[in-house]
Structures are given as C-alpha cells and as structure tokens.
C-alpha cells in the first residue's frame, strides 16, 4: 500500500504536501543504528512532515538518517504550499541530548553521564 501511495504522490502534478505540511513518509532502515555518541543527533525533523517539532527537538536518530530526511523534505516541501500548525508548548522542557545506547540512538537527559 505504501508503494502505491508514494508512487501516486511522486507522479501527481499537484503538490504532495498536505495543508498542514504532511508529506509521504520516508521509511528508513536502521534509522537509530549507531556505534558511538557522535553517530547520533537530536532531531526536530519529523518523518512525514514539512514542519519541525513544535515544542523542541524530541527525537534521536543517526546522522545519516537525519541527512536523508532533510534531503527528502527539501525535495518535497515548498514554502507557501502548507502552513505548520500553531501549538502552545508547556514550559520547562528538560535539557535533552542524543546518545548511542546499546547500539541505538536515544534521547536522554543531559544530566545523565555518558555510558
């Protein structure tokens, strides 16, 4: 089913971007795989959206996966085709970082010592 959706979106003459920035997801194999902390990034990019996370970066993924998502988003999202939703964010988010934990990128509180 996903193949047909992506194929239809790619062949359509109209924009594949929804009114609120929805786009076809880019399913990435091993998006969390890492060997060390430097392989991981804290990401504001949401797969399937032209809009960043509204209340801060909340996802960890590999640098390679982040680069692929950003390239996908750049190729699909065109300013003016969508409007990101307005969101009221709660105060006091924790200070988070991306770290490699047991071979997978994860979001952890910055106060947690590296393993």
C-alpha positions, 0 to 999 in steps of 0.5 A: 500500500505504501508503494502505491501511495508514494508512487501516486504522490511522486507522479501527481502534478499537484503538490504532495504536501498536505495543508498542514505540511504532511508529506509521504513518509520516508521509511528508513532502515536502521534509522537509530543504528549507531556505534558511538555518541557522535553517530547520533543527533537530536532531531526536530525533523519529523518523518512525514512532515514539512514542519519541525517539532513544535515544542523542541527537538524530541527525537534521536536518530543517526546522522545519516538518517537525519541527512536523508530526511532533510534531503527528502523534505527539501525535495518535497516541501515548498514554502507557501504550499502548507502552513505548520500548525500553531501549538502552545508548548508547556514550559520547562522542557528538560535539557535533552541530548542524543546518545548511542545506547546499546547500539541505538540512538536515544534521547536522554537527559543531559544530566545523565553521564555518558555510558 
